[in-house]
Amino acid sequence: MLVRLTSLIIKELLQFFRDKSLLIFVLYLFTGDLYIAANGIDLTLKNARFYVLDESLSLNSKELISRFQPPTFNFQGYLIDEKMIEKILSEDKAVAVIVIPKDFDENLKNGKGNQIALYVNGSETSVGYLFAGYASEIVTKFALEYRKKELGKNLPIIELKQRVLYNQNTDSNIFMSITELFSVITLLILILPASAIIREKTNGNLEMIMISPISITEFMISKIIAMNIVIITGVVLSSILILNLLLKIPLNGNFFNFIILTILYVFTSSGLSMFIASLSNNMLQVSQITIIVLMPILYLSGSWTPFESMPYIFQKLTYLSPLKYYLEGSFSVILKGLGFDFVYKYMLMILALGIPIFASGAYFLKKRI
């Protein structure tokens, strides 16, 4: 049995490498796709266009506006009147418009409250939210510094010093590239074993397998193991060559722990791939059902939406997503450098979900074959 299984695995690997289109697709996902995710998607605020309606026209108002510096901000110029604000924002010519009142300078000197208006383009939610946060911080800091410097008043100031751990430069590209790798792994483990099984069905080889000495169990296991070898090899190479060497993303923890997490996650998702194969009759159906299965896994993992932002019912459903535990465990290893004594609980949770998922997938596939 072991000899037959080994021969089947080798046969599957050779068949995979002979399929040039599938090979190029997998290579692209583990290389080009990760690079584009790291460099093409940036969640930080950069080059945010804004206009100013300065009714004060004082030195202090100009000093305040001068603090909105590139590359975070991109000052587009001054507006003449309030009628232009709606036109600017409705035509998406700016992220925001800052309105400084006439009595800005006088109120600043007298210590009275100033009402600086900030109109934010709500159609760009994330950018607008970041702009409002940055602008509030700049205005508050300017007012406090003015009171202390110009009026000589030592106001009690609470100074907040932030210390960012694990990603000191708050580089969103690190998160995006690692998350994209997890998405690639999930996509491939769902589609590759299922496509390998369905390929035999569409080529009419299942009847020959049924009358051969090869059992259905050997047939399924050989497909799963061969595709898992391809995926795990791709993860190892892309993690070292693309993430670490090319994108300069540090691998702070024990890389072996990350590979164990990956193997367990691949094992778990293989059950879903067999379930997809049991429902499919051709490659078109495999791709369609894969999308249906893939999207809930990604949404419920916390990779696209933070756990805290989800509705209560979806927060509970996240515990059924193996990607949630794989993602949290892998981030703990790669970025935080935590050891086995911490991430073992994620391994156990993946395994606890994996055994029934794998068994169910194998059961449904056997019934259909």
ROVEX-279549 format. One record per residue (C-alpha): x negated, y negated, z negated; residue in three letters. Coordinates in steps of 0.5 Angstrom, whole numbers, plus 500, padded with zeros to 3 digits. Layout:
% ROVEX-279549
XYZALA;...
% end
This chain:
% ROVEX-279549
500500500MET;494495498LEU;491496505VAL;497495509ARG;499489505LEU;492486506THR;492488513SER;499484514LEU;496478510ILE;490478515ILE;495478521LYS;500473518GLU;494468517LEU;491470524LEU;498468527GLN;498462523PHE;492459526PHE;494461533ARG;500457533ASP;496450535LYS;502446534SER;504448527LEU;496448525LEU;496441527ILE;502439523PHE;499442517VAL;492439518LEU;496432519TYR;500433513LEU;494434508PHE;489429512THR;493423516GLY;499423512ASP;496422505LEU;491417508TYR;497413511ILE;501413504ALA;495411500ALA;493405505ASN;500403508GLY;504403502ILE;503398497ASP;507396491LEU;503390488THR;505383490LEU;501381496LYS;502375501ASN;509373498ALA;511367502ARG;515361498PHE;517354499TYR;517348494VAL;523343493LEU;519338489ASP;523332486GLU;518330481SER;512329486LEU;507328480SER;500330479LEU;503335474ASN;508339479SER;502339484LYS;498342479GLU;503347477LEU;504349484ILE;497350485SER;497356481ARG;500360485PHE;494363489GLN;493368494PRO;493373496PRO;499374491THR;502368493PHE;503365500ASN;505357500PHE;509355506GLN;510348504GLY;515343501TYR;522342503LEU;526336503ILE;533337500ASP;537343497GLU;541344503LYS;535348506MET;534353500ILE;540357503GLU;537357510LYS;530359508ILE;533365504LEU;538367508SER;533367514GLU;528371510ASP;523366511LYS;521366504ALA;521371498VAL;523365493ALA;524357493VAL;521354487ILE;525347485VAL;522342480ILE;526337477PRO;525329478LYS;524329470ASP;519334470PHE;513330468ASP;517326463GLU;520332460ASN;513335460LEU;510329456LYS;516328451ASN;516336449GLY;523336452LYS;525343455GLY;524343463ASN;529347467GLN;525349473ILE;529353478ALA;527359482LEU;531362487TYR;529369489VAL;531373495ASN;535379493GLY;535383499SER;528384497GLU;529387490THR;522390488SER;518384491VAL;523379488GLY;523382481TYR;515382482LEU;515374484PHE;520372478ALA;516376473GLY;509373476TYR;512366476ALA;515366469SER;508368467GLU;505362471ILE;510357468VAL;510359461THR;502359461LYS;502352464PHE;506349459ALA;503351453LEU;496349456GLU;499342458TYR;501341451ARG;495343448LYS;490340452LYS;494333454GLU;497332447LEU;492335443GLY;497339439LYS;495346437ASN;501350438LEU;501357435PRO;501361441ILE;501369441ILE;496371446GLU;498378449LEU;492382452LYS;494388456GLN;489394456ARG;491399462VAL;489406461LEU;488411467TYR;489406472ASN;485400470GLN;486396477ASN;494398477THR;493400484ASP;499403486SER;495407492ASN;493412487ILE;500413485PHE;503413492MET;497418495SER;498423489ILE;505423490THR;505424497GLU;500430496LEU;506433492PHE;511432497SER;507435502VAL;506441498ILE;513442497THR;515441504LEU;510446506LEU;512451501ILE;519451503LEU;518451511ILE;512455512LEU;514462509PRO;521461511ALA;519460518SER;514466518ALA;520470516ILE;525467521ILE;520468527ARG;520475526GLU;527475527LYS;528471533THR;522475536ASN;526481535GLY;521484530ASN;525486524LEU;528492528GLU;521495529MET;519493522ILE;525497519MET;523504522ILE;515503521SER;512505514PRO;512498512ILE;517496507SER;521490506ILE;518488500THR;511489503GLU;514485509PHE;516479505MET;510479500ILE;505479506SER;509472509LYS;509469502ILE;502470500ILE;499468507ALA;502462507MET;501460500ASN;493461501ILE;494456507VAL;497451502ILE;493452496ILE;487452501THR;489445504GLY;491442497VAL;484444495VAL;480441501LEU;485435501SER;484433494SER;476434494ILE;475431501LEU;481426502ILE;483424495LEU;476424492ASN;471422497LEU;475418502LEU;480414498LEU;476414492LYS;481417487ILE;478420481PRO;479427479LEU;478426471ASN;481433469GLY;479440470ASN;480441477PHE;481449475PHE;487447471ASN;490443477PHE;489449481ILE;493453476ILE;499448476LEU;499448484THR;499456484ILE;505456479LEU;509451483TYR;507454490VAL;510461487PHE;516458484THR;518454491SER;517460495SER;523463492GLY;527457495LEU;523458501SER;526466501MET;533463500PHE;532458506ILE;530464510ALA;536468508SER;541463510LEU;537461517SER;538465524ASN;533460527ASN;528455526MET;533449527LEU;537452521GLN;530453517VAL;529445518SER;536443517GLN;536447510ILE;529445508THR;531438508ILE;538439504ILE;534443499VAL;528438499LEU;531432498MET;534433491PRO;528436489ILE;524430490LEU;529425488TYR;530429481LEU;522430480SER;521422478GLY;516421484SER;521416487TRP;525414482THR;523413474PRO;526418470PHE;529412465GLU;532409471SER;536415473MET;544415471PRO;545420465TYR;547426468ILE;541426473PHE;536425467GLN;539432465LYS;539435472LEU;531433472THR;530439468TYR;532444473LEU;527441478SER;520445478PRO;517439481LEU;518434475LYS;513439471TYR;508440476TYR;508432477LEU;507430470GLU;502436469GLY;498434475SER;498427473PHE;496429466SER;490433469VAL;488428475ILE;488421472LEU;489422464LYS;483428464GLY;487432459LEU;486439458GLY;489446458PHE;491445451ASP;496439453PHE;498442460VAL;500449458TYR;507447457LYS;508444464TYR;505451466MET;510455462LEU;516451464MET;514452472ILE;513459470LEU;520459466ALA;524456472LEU;519460477GLY;521467475ILE;529467476PRO;528462483ILE;523467486PHE;527473484ALA;534470486SER;530468493GLY;527475494ALA;534478492TYR;538474497PHE;533475503LEU;533483502LYS;541483503LYS;540479509ARG;535483512ILE;
% end
